[in-house]
Amino acid sequence: DGKTLAGWEGDPKTFRVENGAILAGSLQDPIPRNEFLCTTRRYENFELRFEAKLVGPGKNAGVQFRSERIPNHHEVIGYQCDIGVMDGKSIWGSLYDESRRKKFLVQGDHDKITAKFKPDDWNILVVRCEGPRIRIWVNDVATVDYMETEPNIAKTGIIGLQIHGGAPAVASYRHLRIRELR
């Protein structure tokens, strides 16, 4: 709603709402561990549109989807639309499998993303899930078109906003809109 964290659950010391955006982290202090603000609802086939910004020396955040909280743990397991930089290259819009396969399933084309990317500013992301197909765009650049082939991978789950543990950083998310697909 741009004013509260209603419909979400997570650490209120890590996540807050300012000027219509959900913010996570700090520019003054290191981030002790990965933290996730998760929806209280589950989604299966949907299109998620949002704007994201990542500032500070910490270079990693993301949005989980079709994910689950790991019981009695702060982590989640599932797909992640990555946000940030790794080894000097953009991972914005890459598809990572958090805490499950623990690897990138698809990494976007660094040069194509960088050409339209706005550092330290708002970037528009779209995540579309239809059955086994997952597609992601960053600023209208297609970064992922992935078809899940493993039959036991869940096609439903929560959506979670992440700030990665490590160097100080603030991940900001705004204008989150989800449209369920039939």
PAZAPA-4460 file (N, C-alpha, C; in steps of 0.05 Angstrom, whole numbers, plus 32768, in hexadecimal, padded with zeros to 4 digits):
% residues 182
    n_x    n_y    n_z   ca_x   ca_y   ca_z    c_x    c_y    c_z   seq   type   mol
   8010   7FE8   8000   8000   8000   8000   8011   8019   8000     1      D     A
   802B   8017   8001   803D   802E   8001   803F   803D   801B     2      G     A
   8030   8033   8030   8030   8041   804A   8038   802F   8061     3      K     A
   8031   8015   805E   8036   8002   8074   8042   7FE8   8069     4      T     A
   8048   7FD5   807A   8051   7FBB   8072   803A   7FA7   8074     5      L     A
   8021   7FB0   8073   800A   7F9E   8073   800B   7F8B   805C     6      A     A
   8006   7F71   8062   8007   7F5D   804D   8023   7F50   804A     7      G     A
   8036   7F5A   805A   8052   7F50   8059   8059   7F47   8075     8      W     A
   806D   7F35   8077   8078   7F2D   8091   8096   7F2C   808E     9      E     A
   80A4   7F36   80A3   80C1   7F36   80A3   80CB   7F47   80BA    10      G     A
   80E5   7F4C   80BC   80F1   7F5A   80D2   80EC   7F78   80CF    11      D     A
   80DC   7F84   80E2   80D6   7FA1   80E0   80EE   7FB2   80E6    12      P     A
   8104   7FA7   80F0   811D   7FB6   80F5   812C   7FB9   80DA    13      K     A
   8127   7FA7   80C8   8136   7FA7   80AE   8126   7FB5   8098    14      T     A
   810B   7FB2   8099   80FA   7FBC   8084   80E8   7FD3   808E    15      F     A
   80E4   7FE7   807D   80D4   7FFE   8085   80C8   800B   806C    16      R     A
   80B5   801C   8070   80A8   802A   8059   80AF   8048   805C    17      V     A
   80BA   8053   8046   80C0   806F   8044   80B9   807A   8029    18      E     A
   80AA   808F   8028   80A3   809D   800F   8097   8089   7FFB    19      N     A
   8086   8077   8004   8078   8065   7FF2   8088   804D   7FE9    20      G     A
   80A0   8049   7FF4   80B1   8032   7FEC   80B7   8021   8005    21      A     A
   80BC   8008   8000   80C6   7FF6   8015   80E4   7FF6   8013    22      I     A
   80F1   7FFD   802A   810E   7FFE   802B   8118   7FE8   803E    23      L     A
   8130   7FDE   8037   813D   7FC9   8048   815A   7FD0   804A    24      A     A
   8165   7FCD   8062   8181   7FD0   8066   8189   7FEC   8071    25      G     A
   81A3   7FF2   8070   81AE   800A   807B   81C7   8012   806C    26      S     A
   81CB   802C   8068   81E4   8035   805C   81FA   8039   8071    27      L     A
   81F3   8038   808B   8206   803C   80A0   8212   8022   80AB    28      Q     A
   8202   800D   80AC   820B   7FF4   80B9   820A   7FDD   80A6    29      D     A
   821D   7FCA   80A9   821C   7FB2   8099   8202   7FA3   809E    30      P     A
   81F9   7F94   808A   81E1   7F84   808C   81E9   7F69   8098    31      I     A
   81E0   7F62   80B0   81EA   7F4A   80BE   81E4   7F30   80AF    32      P     A
   81CE   7F2E   80A1   81C7   7F15   8093   81B1   7F1B   807E    33      R     A
   81AD   7F09   806C   8197   7F0C   8059   817D   7F0F   8069    34      N     A
   816C   7F21   805F   8152   7F25   806C   813D   7F27   8055    35      E     A
   8125   7F1E   805B   8110   7F1D   8047   80F6   7F27   8053    36      F     A
   80E8   7F38   8044   80CD   7F41   804B   80BB   7F33   8038    37      L     A
   80AA   7F21   8043   809A   7F0F   8032   807C   7F15   8033    38      C     A
   806F   7F0F   801C   8052   7F12   801B   8046   7EFD   802D    39      T     A
   802E   7F04   8037   801F   7EF0   8047   800E   7EDF   8035    40      T     A
   800C   7EE7   801B   7FFD   7ED7   8007   8010   7EC8   7FF6    41      R     A
   8006   7EB3   7FE9   8015   7EA3   7FD6   800B   7EA8   7FBA    42      R     A
   801D   7EA5   7FA7   8017   7EAB   7F8B   8021   7E94   7F7A    43      Y     A
   8013   7E8F   7F63   801C   7E7A   7F51   8022   7E87   7F35    44      E     A
   800F   7E8D   7F25   8013   7E99   7F0B   800D   7EB7   7F0E    45      N     A
   8020   7EC7   7F07   801D   7EE4   7F0D   8031   7EF4   7EFC    46      F     A
   802C   7F0E   7EFC   803F   7F22   7EF2   8043   7F36   7F08    47      E     A
   805C   7F38   7F11   8064   7F4B   7F26   8074   7F62   7F19    48      L     A
   806A   7F7A   7F1D   8078   7F92   7F13   8081   7FA3   7F2B    49      R     A
   8099   7FAD   7F2B   80A2   7FBD   7F41   80BA   7FCE   7F38    50      F     A
   80C1   7FE2   7F48   80D9   7FF1   7F44   80EC   7FEB   7F5B    51      E     A
   8106   7FEA   7F55   8119   7FE4   7F6A   8132   7FF6   7F67    52      A     A
   813F   7FFB   7F7D   8157   800B   7F7E   8169   7FFF   7F93    53      K     A
   8183   7FFE   7F8E   8196   7FF3   7FA1   81AE   8007   7FA3    54      L     A
   81B2   8011   7FBB   81C8   8025   7FBF   81DA   801C   7FD6    55      V     A
   81F3   8024   7FD5   8206   801E   7FEA   821A   800A   7FE1    56      G     A
   822E   8004   7FF1   8243   7FF2   7FE9   823A   7FD5   7FE7    57      P     A
   8225   7FCD   7FF6   8219   7FB2   7FF2   820C   7FB0   7FD7    58      G     A
   8211   7F9C   7FC8   8209   7F9B   7FAC   81F5   7F84   7FA6    59      K     A
   81E5   7F7C   7FBA   81D4   7F65   7FB5   81BA   7F67   7FC4    60      N     A
   81A4   7F62   7FB5   8189   7F60   7FBF   8179   7F50   7FAB    61      A     A
   815F   7F4F   7FAE   814F   7F40   7F9B   8132   7F3D   7FA4    62      G     A
   8123   7F31   7F92   8107   7F2B   7F98   8102   7F0E   7F94    63      V     A
   80FA   7F01   7FAA   80F4   7EE4   7FAA   80D8   7EE1   7F9F    64      Q     A
   80D3   7ECA   7F92   80B8   7EC3   7F89   80B6   7EA5   7F87    65      F     A
   809D   7E9B   7F89   8098   7E7E   7F8B   80AB   7E72   7F9F    66      R     A
   80AD   7E80   7FB6   80C0   7E79   7FCB   80B2   7E72   7FE5    67      S     A
   80C1   7E68   7FF8   80B7   7E60   8013   80CB   7E69   8028    68      E     A
   80C1   7E70   803F   80D3   7E75   8056   80DE   7E59   805F    69      R     A
   80F7   7E58   8065   8103   7E40   8071   80FB   7E40   808E    70      I     A
   80EE   7E2A   8098   80E5   7E2A   80B4   80FB   7E2F   80C8    71      P     A
   80F5   7E40   80DC   8108   7E46   80F1   8123   7E51   80E7    72      N     A
   8121   7E61   80D1   8139   7E6C   80C5   8132   7E87   80B9    73      H     A
   8145   7E98   80B4   8140   7EB3   80A8   8140   7EB1   8089    74      H     A
   8149   7E9C   807E   814B   7E9A   8060   8131   7E90   8054    75      E     A
   812F   7E93   803A   811A   7E88   802A   8126   7E76   8015    76      V     A
   8115   7E66   8008   811E   7E54   7FF3   810B   7E59   7FDB    77      I     A
   8117   7E5C   7FC4   8108   7E60   7FAB   8116   7E72   7F97    78      G     A
   8107   7E7A   7F83   8111   7E8A   7F6E   8116   7EA7   7F78    79      Y     A
   812A   7EB4   7F6C   8130   7ED0   7F72   8136   7EDF   7F58    80      Q     A
   8129   7EF6   7F55   8131   7F09   7F41   8147   7F1A   7F4E    81      C     A
   815F   7F16   7F45   8176   7F23   7F52   8178   7F41   7F4B    82      D     A
   8183   7F4F   7F5E   8188   7F6C   7F5B   81A4   7F71   7F66    83      I     A
   81B6   7F7C   7F56   81D0   7F83   7F60   81E7   7F7E   7F4C    84      G     A
   81FF   7F7A   7F57   8217   7F77   7F48   8227   7F60   7F54    85      V     A
   8232   7F4F   7F44   8244   7F39   7F4D   825C   7F37   7F3B    86      M     A
   8273   7F37   7F47   828C   7F35   7F37   828D   7F4B   7F22    87      D     A
   8284   7F63   7F29   8285   7F7A   7F18   8270   7F7B   7F01    88      G     A
   825E   7F67   7F01   824A   7F66   7EEC   822E   7F67   7EF8    89      K     A
   821C   7F74   7EE9   8201   7F76   7EF2   81F4   7F5A   7EF3    90      S     A
   81E5   7F56   7F09   81D4   7F3E   7F0C   81B7   7F47   7F0D    91      I     A
   81B1   7F60   7F07   8196   7F69   7F07   8185   7F59   7EF4    92      W     A
   816F   7F4E   7EFD   815D   7F3F   7EEC   8166   7F22   7EE7    93      G     A
   817B   7F19   7EF4   8184   7EFD   7EF1   8172   7EEC   7F03    94      S     A
   8170   7ED2   7EFC   815F   7EBF   7F0B   8171   7EAD   7F1C    95      L     A
   816F   7EB0   7F36   817F   7EA1   7F49   816C   7E8E   7F58    96      Y     A
   8176   7E76   7F5F   8167   7E63   7F6F   8172   7E63   7F8B    97      D     A
   8165   7E73   7F9D   816D   7E78   7FB8   8169   7E5F   7FCA    98      E     A
   817E   7E57   7FD8   817E   7E42   7FEC   8174   7E27   7FE2    99      S     A
   8170   7E24   7FC9   8167   7E0A   7FBE   817D   7DFF   7FAD   100      R     A
   8180   7E08   7F94   8196   7DFF   7F83   81AE   7E11   7F87   101      R     A
   81A9   7E29   7F93   81BF   7E3C   7F9B   81D0   7E43   7F83   102      K     A
   81C3   7E4B   7F6D   81D2   7E53   7F55   81C0   7E64   7F43   103      K     A
   81CD   7E72   7F31   81BF   7E81   7F1D   81B3   7E6D   7F09   104      F     A
   819A   7E70   7F03   818D   7E5F   7EEE   8190   7E6D   7ED3   105      L     A
   818F   7E88   7ED4   8193   7E98   7EBC   819F   7EB3   7EC5   106      V     A
   81B5   7EBB   7EB7   81C0   7ED6   7EBC   81BA   7EE6   7EA3   107      Q     A
   81B1   7EFF   7EA8   81AA   7F11   7E92   81C3   7F1A   7E83   108      G     A
   81BF   7F25   7E6C   81D5   7F30   7E5B   81DE   7F4A   7E68   109      D     A
   81F6   7F49   7E74   8201   7F60   7E82   8201   7F7A   7E71   110      H     A
   820A   7F78   7E58   820C   7F90   7E47   81F1   7F9C   7E41   111      D     A
   81DD   7F8B   7E3B   81C2   7F94   7E34   81B5   7FA2   7E4C   112      K     A
   81B9   7F96   7E64   81AD   7FA1   7E7C   81BA   7FBC   7E83   113      I     A
   81D5   7FBC   7E82   81E4   7FD4   7E89   81DC   7FEC   7E77   114      T     A
   81D6   7FE7   7E5E   81CF   7FFD   7E4C   81B6   800C   7E55   115      A     A
   81A3   7FFF   7E62   818A   800C   7E6B   8188   800F   7E89   116      K     A
   819C   8006   7E97   819C   8006   7EB4   81A1   8022   7EC0   117      F     A
   8194   8029   7ED6   8198   8042   7EE3   81A4   803D   7EFF   118      K     A
   81BF   8040   7F02   81CC   803B   7F1B   81C1   804E   7F31   119      P     A
   81BE   8044   7F49   81B5   8054   7F60   819B   8062   7F5B   120      D     A
   818A   8057   7F49   8171   8063   7F42   815C   804D   7F40   121      D     A
   8143   8054   7F3B   812E   8040   7F38   812F   8033   7F1D   122      W     A
   812D   8018   7F1D   812C   8008   7F05   8113   7FF7   7F07   123      N     A
   8106   7FF3   7EF0   80EC   7FE5   7EEE   80F1   7FC8   7EE8   124      I     A
   80E6   7FB6   7EF8   80E9   7F99   7EF4   80CD   7F8D   7EF1   125      L     A
   80CC   7F78   7EE1   80B4   7F68   7EDD   80BC   7F4A   7EE0   126      V     A
   80AD   7F3C   7EF0   80B0   7F1F   7EF3   8096   7F12   7EEB   127      V     A
   8096   7F01   7ED8   807E   7EF4   7ECE   8081   7ED5   7ED0   128      R     A
   806F   7EC9   7EDF   806F   7EAC   7EE3   8056   7EA0   7ED8   129      C     A
   8058   7E8D   7EC5   8041   7E7F   7EBA   8049   7E62   7EB8   130      E     A
   803D   7E51   7EC9   8044   7E35   7ECA   8062   7E32   7ECE   131      G     A
   8070   7E23   7EBE   808D   7E1F   7EC2   809E   7E35   7EB6   132      P     A
   8092   7E49   7EA9   80A1   7E5E   7E9B   80A4   7E76   7EAD   133      R     A
   80BD   7E81   7EAF   80C3   7E99   7EBE   80D1   7EAC   7EAC   134      I     A
   80C7   7EC5   7EAB   80D4   7EDA   7E9B   80D8   7EF2   7EAC   135      R     A
   80EE   7F00   7EA7   80F6   7F18   7EB6   80FF   7F2E   7EA3   136      I     A
   80F8   7F47   7EA9   8101   7F5E   7E9A   810C   7F73   7EAD   137      W     A
   8120   7F82   7EA4   812A   7F99   7EB3   812A   7FB1   7E9F   138      V     A
   811A   7FC5   7EA6   8118   7FDD   7E95   8112   7FD5   7E78   139      N     A
   80FF   7FC3   7E75   80F5   7FB9   7E5B   810A   7FA7   7E4C   140      D     A
   8120   7FA0   7E59   8133   7F8E   7E4D   812E   7F72   7E58   141      V     A
   8128   7F5F   7E46   8123   7F43   7E4F   813D   7F37   7E59   142      A     A
   813D   7F2D   7E71   8155   7F22   7E7D   8153   7F04   7E81   143      T     A
   813A   7EFA   7E85   8137   7EDD   7E8A   811E   7ED3   7E7B   144      V     A
   8121   7EBC   7E6F   810B   7EAC   7E64   8112   7E8F   7E6A   145      D     A
   8108   7E86   7E81   8111   7E6C   7E8D   80F9   7E59   7E8E   146      Y     A
   80FE   7E40   7E88   80EA   7E2B   7E8A   80F3   7E17   7E9F   147      M     A
   80E5   7E15   7EB5   80EC   7E02   7ECA   80E5   7DE6   7EC0   148      E     A
   80F9   7DD4   7EC1   80F5   7DB9   7EB8   80F3   7DA4   7ECF   149      T     A
   80FB   7DAD   7EE7   80FA   7D9A   7EFE   80DE   7D9A   7F08   150      E     A
   80D1   7D82   7F08   80B4   7D81   7F0F   80AE   7D86   7F2D   151      P     A
   80C1   7D83   7F3F   80BC   7D87   7F5B   80C0   7DA4   7F65   152      N     A
   80C7   7DB6   7F53   80CB   7DD2   7F5C   80AF   7DDF   7F5E   153      I     A
   80AA   7DEC   7F75   808F   7DF8   7F7A   8089   7E0E   7F66   154      A     A
   8070   7E0F   7F5E   8067   7E24   7F4C   8056   7E39   7F5B   155      K     A
   8055   7E37   7F76   8047   7E4B   7F86   805A   7E53   7F9D   156      T     A
   8054   7E6A   7FA9   8064   7E72   7FC0   8060   7E8F   7FC6   157      G     A
   8070   7E98   7FD9   806F   7EB4   7FE2   8081   7EC5   7FD0   158      I     A
   807E   7EDF   7FD3   8090   7EF3   7FC7   809E   7F00   7FDD   159      I     A
   80B9   7F04   7FDA   80C9   7F10   7FF0   80DC   7F24   7FE5   160      G     A
   80DF   7F3A   7FF4   80F2   7F4F   7FED   810B   7F4A   7FFE   161      L     A
   8122   7F4A   7FF1   813B   7F42   7FFF   814E   7F5A   8001   162      Q     A
   815C   7F5A   8018   8175   7F69   801B   818A   7F54   8022   163      I     A
   81A0   7F54   8014   81B5   7F40   8018   81C8   7F48   802F   164      H     A
   81D0   7F35   803F   81E3   7F3A   8054   81FE   7F43   8048   165      G     A
   820C   7F55   8057   8226   7F5E   804E   8229   7F7C   8052   166      G     A
   8237   7F88   8040   823D   7FA5   8042   8224   7FB6   8044   167      A     A
   8225   7FCE   8050   820E   7FDF   8051   8201   7FE4   8036   168      P     A
   81E7   7FE3   8036   81D8   7FE8   801D   81BB   7FED   8024   169      A     A
   81AC   7FFB   8012   8190   7FFD   8015   8183   7FF4   7FFB   170      V     A
   8172   7FE0   7FFD   8162   7FD7   7FE6   8146   7FE4   7FE9   171      A     A
   813D   7FF0   7FD4   8122   7FFD   7FD5   8111   7FF1   7FBF   172      S     A
   80F7   7FEE   7FC6   80E3   7FE2   7FB4   80CA   7FF3   7FB5   173      Y     A
   80BF   7FFA   7F9E   80A7   8009   7F9E   8095   8002   7F86   174      R     A
   807D   800B   7F87   8069   8006   7F71   8067   7FE9   7F6B   175      H     A
   8066   7FD8   7F80   8063   7FBB   7F7D   8046   7FB6   7F75   176      L     A
   8043   7FA9   7F5E   8028   7FA2   7F54   8029   7F85   7F4A   177      R     A
   8016   7F75   7F53   8015   7F59   7F4B   7FFA   7F54   7F3E   178      I     A
   7FFB   7F47   7F27   7FE2   7F40   7F18   7FE3   7F22   7F16   179      R     A
   7FCF   7F15   7F21   7FCD   7EF8   7F1F   7FC4   7EF0   7F03   180      E     A
   7FD0   7EDC   7EF8   7FC9   7ED2   7EDD   7FB8   7EB9   7EDF   181      L     A
   7FA5   7EB6   7ECE   7F94   7E9E   7ECF   7F9E   7E8A   7EBB   182      R     A
***
